[in-house]
Amino acid sequence: MLSFYLIGLMVAIFFMQMIPGVTEALIFDPLLALSQPWRFLTSMFVHEGVEHLFFNMLAMLMFAPILERRIGAIKLLLVFIAAGIIGSVLYYATIVTGFAPPVPALGASGGIYGILGAMTVLTPNLVVYVMFFPMRMREAAAVWIILELLGTFNPYSGIASAAHLGGLIFGILYARHMPSDNEENIVFYK
């Protein structure tokens, strides 16, 4: 399953980050974003420490395989990558508009939130635990949106909440407008 390859890739990159300069070359640095646009993507694959990597990979392990079985590997990859990039773009927008200081960011959270957003639409009654409270995905998404909105306006949180929010919103919108397999295979004849 692609989900496990993504996890393996991020773990391998984490070990590569022990080589001096690797993290600095891949991290999303808002001061370099326009001159080095690959950072909107590469920052998704680097993590700050073992705890950061562990919790992101735990979320990937819990949710990505479910979504992958539902929509397939290619669409899962699309959701993960696009949500991560859009999350970086929204985070960058908060910096450009002055809501947040130009602090570098890294991690797979924007892409993971995209997966959660897609699951909110496709599996709205799936029960998950948010801060030890069981709730359906649709209620959990509402909680995540509120928390990430609040976090976006707290520039000292140390968390790129705007990236989470951007990923979540992308995942929701993508899943709402995702063509079904039947729609992709329709052929119209004259």
C-alpha positions as CSV (number, residue, x, y, z in Angstrom):
1,M,0.0,0.0,0.0
2,L,1.2,3.5,-0.9
3,S,0.4,4.7,2.7
4,F,3.2,2.5,4.1
5,Y,5.7,3.6,1.4
6,L,5.0,7.3,2.3
7,I,5.6,6.5,6.0
8,G,8.8,4.6,5.1
9,L,10.0,7.5,2.9
10,M,9.4,10.0,5.7
11,V,11.2,7.8,8.2
12,A,14.2,7.4,5.8
13,I,14.3,11.2,5.2
14,F,14.2,11.7,9.0
15,F,17.4,9.7,9.3
16,M,18.9,11.6,6.3
17,Q,18.2,14.8,8.3
18,M,21.1,13.8,10.5
19,I,23.4,14.8,7.7
20,P,24.2,18.5,8.1
21,G,22.3,20.8,5.6
22,V,19.6,18.3,4.6
23,T,16.9,19.8,6.8
24,E,17.9,23.4,5.9
25,A,17.7,22.5,2.2
26,L,14.1,21.0,2.5
27,I,12.4,23.1,5.2
28,F,9.8,25.7,4.3
29,D,11.6,28.9,4.8
30,P,9.2,31.8,4.1
31,L,12.1,34.1,3.2
32,L,13.2,31.7,0.5
33,A,9.8,30.5,-0.7
34,L,9.6,32.5,-3.9
35,S,13.1,31.9,-5.0
36,Q,13.1,28.2,-4.0
37,P,9.5,27.1,-4.6
38,W,10.2,23.4,-4.1
39,R,10.1,24.1,-0.4
40,F,6.3,24.3,-0.6
41,L,6.6,20.5,-1.3
42,T,9.8,19.2,0.3
43,S,8.9,20.6,3.8
44,M,6.2,17.9,4.0
45,F,8.8,15.2,4.2
46,V,11.0,16.6,7.0
47,H,10.3,16.6,10.7
48,E,11.6,18.5,13.8
49,G,12.3,15.5,16.0
50,V,11.3,12.0,17.0
51,E,8.0,13.0,18.7
52,H,7.0,15.2,15.7
53,L,7.7,12.3,13.3
54,F,6.0,9.7,15.6
55,F,2.7,11.5,15.9
56,N,2.5,12.4,12.2
57,M,3.3,8.8,11.2
58,L,0.8,7.5,13.7
59,A,-1.9,9.6,12.1
60,M,-0.7,8.4,8.6
61,L,-0.9,4.8,9.8
62,M,-4.3,5.2,11.3
63,F,-6.0,7.1,8.5
64,A,-4.2,6.9,5.2
65,P,-4.8,3.1,4.6
66,I,-8.5,3.6,5.2
67,L,-8.6,6.4,2.6
68,E,-6.4,4.6,0.2
69,R,-8.7,1.6,0.2
70,R,-11.6,3.9,-0.4
71,I,-10.2,6.1,-3.2
72,G,-7.0,4.3,-4.4
73,A,-3.3,5.0,-4.2
74,I,-3.1,7.7,-6.9
75,K,-5.9,9.8,-5.4
76,L,-4.5,9.3,-1.9
77,L,-1.1,10.6,-3.2
78,L,-2.9,13.5,-4.9
79,V,-4.7,14.4,-1.7
80,F,-1.6,14.2,0.5
81,I,0.7,16.2,-1.8
82,A,-1.9,18.8,-2.9
83,A,-3.1,19.3,0.7
84,G,0.5,19.7,1.9
85,I,1.3,22.3,-0.8
86,I,-1.9,24.2,-0.2
87,G,-1.2,24.1,3.5
88,S,2.3,25.6,2.9
89,V,0.7,28.3,0.6
90,L,-1.9,29.2,3.2
91,Y,0.8,29.4,5.9
92,Y,2.9,31.6,3.6
93,A,-0.1,33.8,3.1
94,T,-0.4,34.4,6.8
95,I,3.2,35.5,6.8
96,V,2.8,37.8,3.8
97,T,-0.3,39.4,5.3
98,G,1.4,39.9,8.7
99,F,-0.7,37.4,10.7
100,A,2.4,35.3,11.5
101,P,6.1,36.0,11.8
102,P,8.4,34.5,9.1
103,V,9.2,31.3,11.0
104,P,10.3,28.3,9.0
105,A,7.9,25.3,9.0
106,L,8.2,21.6,8.4
107,G,6.2,18.4,8.7
108,A,3.6,16.3,7.0
109,S,0.6,17.7,9.0
110,G,-0.9,19.7,6.1
111,G,-1.0,16.6,3.9
112,I,-2.3,14.5,6.8
113,Y,-5.0,17.0,7.5
114,G,-6.0,16.8,3.8
115,I,-6.4,13.0,4.4
116,L,-8.6,13.8,7.4
117,G,-10.6,16.3,5.4
118,A,-11.3,13.8,2.6
119,M,-12.3,11.2,5.2
120,T,-14.7,13.6,6.8
121,V,-16.7,13.7,3.5
122,L,-16.3,10.0,2.6
123,T,-16.6,8.5,6.1
124,P,-18.5,11.1,8.1
125,N,-19.8,8.6,10.7
126,L,-16.4,7.0,11.4
127,V,-15.7,7.4,15.1
128,V,-12.4,8.9,16.1
129,Y,-11.0,10.2,19.4
130,V,-10.2,13.9,19.7
131,M,-8.5,14.7,23.0
132,F,-9.8,11.4,24.4
133,F,-13.4,12.2,23.4
134,P,-15.1,9.9,20.9
135,M,-16.8,11.7,18.0
136,R,-17.8,11.2,14.4
137,M,-15.4,12.5,11.7
138,R,-17.8,15.3,10.9
139,E,-17.8,16.6,14.5
140,A,-14.0,16.1,14.7
141,A,-13.5,18.2,11.6
142,A,-15.5,21.0,13.1
143,V,-13.3,20.8,16.2
144,W,-10.2,20.8,14.1
145,I,-11.3,23.8,12.0
146,I,-12.0,25.8,15.2
147,L,-8.7,24.8,16.8
148,E,-6.7,25.6,13.7
149,L,-8.5,28.9,13.1
150,L,-7.6,29.9,16.7
151,G,-4.1,28.7,16.2
152,T,-3.7,30.6,13.0
153,F,-4.2,33.8,14.9
154,N,-1.8,32.9,17.6
155,P,1.6,33.5,16.0
156,Y,3.5,32.3,19.1
157,S,2.0,28.8,19.2
158,G,5.0,27.3,17.4
159,I,2.5,25.4,15.2
160,A,1.8,26.3,11.5
161,S,-2.0,26.0,12.1
162,A,-2.7,27.7,8.8
163,A,-1.0,24.8,7.0
164,H,-3.2,22.4,8.9
165,L,-6.3,24.4,8.1
166,G,-5.4,24.7,4.4
167,G,-4.8,20.9,4.2
168,L,-8.1,20.1,5.9
169,I,-10.1,22.5,3.7
170,F,-8.5,21.1,0.6
171,G,-9.3,17.5,1.6
172,I,-12.9,18.4,2.3
173,L,-13.3,20.2,-1.0
174,Y,-11.5,17.6,-3.0
175,A,-13.6,14.7,-1.6
176,R,-16.8,16.7,-2.2
177,H,-16.0,17.2,-5.8
178,M,-14.1,14.0,-6.5
179,P,-15.6,12.1,-9.4
180,S,-16.7,8.6,-8.6
181,D,-15.1,5.7,-10.5
182,N,-18.2,5.4,-12.6
183,E,-18.1,9.1,-13.7
184,E,-14.5,8.7,-14.8
185,N,-15.3,5.8,-17.1
186,I,-18.4,7.4,-18.8
187,V,-18.0,7.6,-22.6
188,F,-20.4,9.7,-24.5
189,Y,-21.3,8.8,-28.0
190,K,-22.9,11.0,-30.7
